[in-house]
């Protein structure tokens, strides 16, 4: 098979949550354990950091990977979903897994894994863990796929666990209360392994404390160790942060939500300092170099790791921005940032998938924007006409387009200098935009 044929096989022949929704989700670890046994437990050959959470885990994972890479480590990074190319999911020092490795892995191993009837994510996780071992990495940053307790990444024993935050998402699998969702995410907490919690509310705080106590795991709440005092968006993208111990820092990732993400990252890095992996404090010699590496990494996270779609500015005049925020928690920040963004006129290319709180998100959208309702190339995408009707109930009006490409082509016919064009509502909308419109 060619690389594209191999990708089509992975996408179409295996249950895939991102494509199918509930029918593509496989609960339990039996297939994962069988694959892990078959490949000789490759994840035990290197250190790992495990990152879970409803929102922010992608930014946190990529930022930590960038810092470790800048400090001289050979760093694996496993994240999902991809936006343009499958290979984005599996990277070493920012470079995607090779097409040749993907093809060879599937050709050589399908006779073993096909009888298991594994999910797409189970096979992809096995591929990532084996690839990292074959490439002799030092450490891998592993992002949870969905939930935590029963996620197939949860076979690792990391040096550090991180849970960014909890909000409502994937409630059909994780539960319909924040406490139930927190319980599933807390499943990544391992015996004796430190865990950093980015954000909590009283009902999730209790869940995390109880699980950490049960597992005898040191627990650190980032909000109680506040390092980032404030943050301001920079005119040309990125953020300026004011911190307690590190002075002013510049980050290339945009989005006001990055303030809390960076605070979580710094508290996590403090734990890695305690374990001897890093030195990032201001000082002389190795400490000064460690701090310099840390600052340099923050300025180049996207470049070092290939991260896309986090309040990403594509062009100016008109300013075109895309963001992968796709649930109520994410849109609480995006809607605030849109209000703070100056524009002559706001255009929004918008689509969602069917397992989200659509009305909750629509309620947060600005009513002074012109909307271009569309759908991503996914079976889970909400029909653009249905979305238009739902939006009308919230006072939002606009035209419908069957593809993101057609919606974007239309918006660029009308957008003028000093206008803002925003593309989002779903990771798949952003993926279609980056793949087909640039």
RAHURA-V510723 format. One record per pair of residues at least 24 apart in sequence whose C-alpha atoms are under 6 Angstrom apart, sorted by sequence separation. I is the first residue (numbers start at 1). GAP is how many residues later the second one is. If there is no record, write none. Layout:
BEGIN
<<I;GAP> <I;GAP>>
END
This chain:
BEGIN
<<179;24> <191;24> <192;24> <193;24> <194;24> <195;24> <196;24> <197;24> <198;24> <347;24> <350;24> <351;24> <179;25> <191;25> <192;25> <194;25> <196;25> <197;25> <191;26> <354;26> <372;26> <374;26> <353;27> <371;27> <372;27> <373;27> <374;27> <353;28> <354;28> <370;28> <372;28> <374;28> <375;28> <352;29> <353;29> <367;29> <374;29> <352;30> <374;30> <405;32> <162;33> <164;33> <165;33> <328;33> <160;34> <161;34> <162;34> <163;34> <164;34> <165;34> <149;35> <160;35> <162;35> <228;35> <372;35> <148;36> <227;36> <147;37> <148;37> <90;38> <147;38> <149;38> <148;39> <149;39> <148;40> <222;42> <222;45> <251;47> <252;47> <251;48> <252;48> <250;49> <376;52> <376;53> <255;56> <254;57> <75;62> <74;63> <77;63> <74;64> <75;64> <76;64> <77;64> <78;64> <79;64> <75;65> <78;65> <198;66> <346;73> <348;73> <352;73> <344;74> <345;74> <346;74> <347;74> <348;74> <349;74> <350;74> <351;74> <352;74> <343;75> <344;75> <348;75> <350;75> <343;76> <343;77> <43;86> <42;87> <42;88> <42;91> <48;91> <46;92> <47;92> <48;92> <49;92> <50;92> <51;92> <52;92> <46;93> <48;93> <51;93> <3;96> <6;97> <318;98> <318;99> <326;99> <3;100> <317;100> <318;100> <320;100> <322;100> <326;100> <317;101> <318;101> <319;101> <320;101> <321;101> <322;101> <323;101> <318;102> <320;102> <322;102> <324;102> <324;103> <15;104> <16;104> <14;105> <15;105> <14;106> <49;109> <48;110> <49;110> <53;110> <49;111> <50;111> <51;111> <52;111> <53;111> <54;111> <49;112> <51;112> <53;112> <54;112> <53;113> <54;113> <32;120> <28;122> <29;123> <167;162> <60;201> <94;210> <94;211> <94;212> <71;222> <70;223> <67;227> <70;227> <67;230> <66;231> <66;235> <63;238> <66;238> <84;347> <83;348> <84;351> <19;359> <19;360>>
END
